[in-house]
């Protein structure tokens, strides 16, 4: 089976030869292949995640001096009354992560995806008490528990679309946030 580079080379040759029909066929296949996400095997994602986790633990310790320096900069800015002119924090060096990336143990291009990752991402985003309050506020604003009916069909469609987005977020957020704290009260929203 031809890979993307082979197809691109064949496209160039067909185009240079003036063969528009073959060039178009190659272009269509190239577009189709580029539109598909590259399959990422679970084994690679898992290995990558383990190395990222190990690097994260090491970098927590290795970045401590830099974090203390940044706290000092912030304290200096506050006590000197600099406000927005306070010194910029220094980015963390992340020695362990960068080292493991340089030897190829961490590949930044390997990113988990799929339903499982969506559940984790939405759960992390909306799983805390603050996240649930934010989601409840979005539900209140975007018709989660009230009718979307409106005499104007365009307005009703807009409201239905807003509610659909809220329901989508809610679906994934609820999959990982159990056990739940008490729902936010009206006063908390």
Backbone torsions as a table, in degrees:
resi	resn	phi	psi	omega
1	UNK	NA	134.8	-178.0
2	UNK	-73.0	139.1	175.0
3	UNK	-93.6	179.9	-174.5
4	UNK	-60.6	-40.2	-179.2
5	UNK	-65.1	-39.9	177.8
6	UNK	-62.5	-43.5	179.9
7	UNK	-64.4	-41.5	179.3
8	UNK	-63.9	-40.2	177.9
9	UNK	-64.7	-42.0	178.7
10	UNK	-65.3	-37.1	177.2
11	UNK	-61.2	-46.2	-179.3
12	UNK	-61.8	-44.8	-179.6
13	UNK	-62.4	-44.7	-180.0
14	UNK	-64.0	-39.1	179.7
15	UNK	-67.2	-43.9	179.5
16	UNK	-65.0	-31.9	179.2
17	UNK	-79.7	-7.4	179.9
18	UNK	80.8	14.8	-179.7
19	UNK	-88.6	85.8	-174.0
20	UNK	-64.8	-35.7	-177.6
21	UNK	-65.6	-47.0	178.6
22	UNK	-67.9	-39.5	179.0
23	UNK	-59.9	-41.9	178.9
24	UNK	-65.1	-40.8	179.1
25	UNK	-63.2	-43.6	178.3
26	UNK	-64.9	-41.7	179.4
27	UNK	-61.2	-41.2	179.2
28	UNK	-63.1	-43.8	-179.9
29	UNK	-67.7	-38.2	177.6
30	UNK	-61.7	-45.7	178.7
31	UNK	-61.3	-41.7	-179.8
32	UNK	-62.9	-43.7	-178.6
33	UNK	-67.9	-38.2	180.0
34	UNK	-68.8	-28.8	-178.9
35	UNK	-73.6	-24.4	-179.2
36	UNK	-83.5	132.6	175.6
37	UNK	-68.3	144.6	177.3
38	UNK	-67.2	134.5	179.6
39	UNK	-67.6	132.6	177.9
40	UNK	-113.4	115.4	-177.3
41	UNK	-71.9	145.1	-178.6
42	UNK	-57.2	-35.9	-179.0
43	UNK	-61.3	-43.9	180.0
44	UNK	-67.6	-41.2	178.9
45	UNK	-62.9	-43.5	-179.5
46	UNK	-64.2	-46.6	179.4
47	UNK	-60.3	-45.3	179.8
48	UNK	-60.8	-43.6	-179.4
49	UNK	-64.0	-39.5	178.5
50	UNK	-62.5	-44.8	178.9
51	UNK	-67.4	-37.7	176.8
52	UNK	-63.5	-40.7	178.3
53	UNK	-63.4	-44.7	178.7
54	UNK	-62.8	-42.8	178.4
55	UNK	-64.4	-37.4	178.8
56	UNK	-62.5	-40.9	178.4
57	UNK	-65.0	-46.6	-179.6
58	UNK	-64.4	-42.0	-178.6
59	UNK	-68.3	-26.4	175.2
60	UNK	-58.6	-41.7	178.9
61	UNK	-77.7	-44.0	-176.3
62	UNK	-69.2	-26.8	179.6
63	UNK	-86.3	-5.0	-176.4
64	UNK	-56.1	-46.3	178.8
65	UNK	-60.0	-40.6	178.8
66	UNK	-64.7	-41.2	178.7
67	UNK	-63.7	-39.5	176.9
68	UNK	-64.5	-39.8	177.9
69	UNK	-62.8	-41.6	178.5
70	UNK	-65.3	-37.0	175.3
71	UNK	-62.9	-40.3	177.2
72	UNK	-62.7	-41.7	177.4
73	UNK	-61.7	-43.8	-179.9
74	UNK	-63.9	-42.9	179.7
75	UNK	-63.7	-42.3	177.7
76	UNK	-60.3	-45.7	-179.9
77	UNK	-61.4	-39.1	-179.4
78	UNK	-70.8	-47.5	-176.9
79	UNK	-69.7	-30.1	179.2
80	UNK	-83.8	-2.8	179.0
81	UNK	67.3	33.0	-175.9
82	UNK	-79.9	-22.8	-179.7
83	UNK	55.9	-120.1	-177.9
84	UNK	-72.1	-10.9	-179.8
85	UNK	-94.9	11.0	179.8
86	UNK	-63.5	153.8	180.0
87	UNK	-59.3	142.3	178.4
88	UNK	-69.6	141.5	176.1
89	UNK	-68.7	147.6	177.6
90	UNK	-83.1	128.6	178.7
91	UNK	-60.9	146.7	177.9
92	UNK	-66.1	139.5	-177.9
93	UNK	-73.8	-24.1	179.5
94	UNK	45.2	57.7	-176.5
95	UNK	-59.7	-43.8	-176.7
96	UNK	-65.5	-47.1	179.8
97	UNK	-61.7	-47.0	-179.3
98	UNK	-63.7	-38.2	178.6
99	UNK	-64.2	-45.0	179.7
100	UNK	-68.8	-30.9	174.8
101	UNK	-67.7	-40.0	-176.7
102	UNK	-67.1	-29.3	178.5
103	UNK	-94.3	2.5	174.0
104	UNK	86.8	9.4	179.2
105	UNK	-80.3	-26.9	173.6
106	UNK	-115.4	125.7	177.5
107	UNK	-111.2	107.8	-177.6
108	UNK	-62.0	-17.5	-179.6
109	UNK	-79.4	-15.8	178.9
110	UNK	-87.0	110.4	-177.7
111	UNK	-124.7	129.3	177.1
112	UNK	-63.0	145.1	177.2
113	UNK	-149.4	171.2	-179.3
114	UNK	111.5	-177.9	-175.9
115	UNK	-62.7	-42.7	-179.6
116	UNK	-58.3	-43.0	179.5
117	UNK	-68.5	-36.8	176.5
118	UNK	-60.6	-43.0	-180.0
119	UNK	-61.2	-44.2	179.3
120	UNK	-64.2	-46.9	-178.2
121	UNK	-61.9	-48.5	-180.0
122	UNK	-67.6	-36.3	178.3
123	UNK	-63.8	-41.9	178.0
124	UNK	-66.4	-40.0	-177.3
125	UNK	-69.0	-44.7	-173.4
126	UNK	-111.4	7.6	-176.0
127	UNK	-79.8	-22.4	-179.7
128	UNK	-79.2	168.7	177.7
129	UNK	-60.1	-41.5	179.1
130	UNK	-65.8	-39.9	178.3
131	UNK	-63.7	-40.7	178.7
132	UNK	-67.6	-35.5	175.6
133	UNK	-64.2	-42.5	177.7
134	UNK	-62.7	-41.9	178.6
135	UNK	-65.6	-39.2	177.1
136	UNK	-63.7	-39.2	177.5
137	UNK	-64.3	-42.4	176.4
138	UNK	-62.2	-40.0	178.3
139	UNK	-62.1	-39.1	178.8
140	UNK	-65.6	-42.3	-177.9
141	UNK	-74.3	-33.8	-172.4
142	UNK	-111.0	38.3	165.6
143	UNK	63.3	38.8	-180.0
144	UNK	-67.3	-37.5	-175.2
145	UNK	-126.1	22.3	176.5
146	UNK	-135.9	163.1	-176.5
147	UNK	-66.5	145.3	175.6
148	UNK	-94.3	2.7	-176.9
149	UNK	-60.7	138.9	173.8
150	UNK	-153.3	142.2	-179.2
151	UNK	-59.1	-30.9	179.1
152	UNK	-83.4	118.6	-176.8
153	UNK	-60.7	-34.1	178.9
154	UNK	-68.0	-41.4	177.6
155	UNK	-64.8	-40.4	179.4
156	UNK	-64.9	-39.7	177.9
157	UNK	-65.0	-39.7	178.2
158	UNK	-61.9	-46.1	179.1
159	UNK	-62.7	-40.7	179.1
160	UNK	-63.7	-38.7	177.2
161	UNK	-64.9	-41.6	177.2
162	UNK	-60.7	-45.1	-178.5
163	UNK	-64.8	-37.7	-179.9
164	UNK	-61.9	-42.3	177.7
165	UNK	-62.9	-45.0	179.4
166	UNK	-60.8	-44.1	-180.0
167	UNK	-62.9	-37.2	178.5
168	UNK	-62.5	-48.6	179.3
169	UNK	-62.6	-45.5	-178.5
170	UNK	-58.7	-41.4	-178.7
171	UNK	-57.0	-49.7	-178.5
172	UNK	-74.4	-37.0	-179.4
173	UNK	-63.7	-38.0	-177.9
174	UNK	-72.0	-21.8	-177.0
175	UNK	-67.7	-23.3	-175.3
176	UNK	-121.9	-7.8	-173.4
177	UNK	-88.6	5.3	177.4
178	UNK	-76.5	143.8	-3.8
179	UNK	-76.2	145.3	-174.4
180	UNK	-92.8	148.2	169.3
181	UNK	-79.2	171.9	178.3
182	UNK	-59.5	143.0	178.8
183	UNK	-62.4	145.1	-179.7
184	UNK	-62.5	142.4	177.6
185	UNK	-81.0	168.4	179.1
186	UNK	-58.2	-36.4	-178.9
187	UNK	-68.6	-29.2	-178.4
188	UNK	-79.3	-17.9	-176.3
189	UNK	-83.4	NA	NA
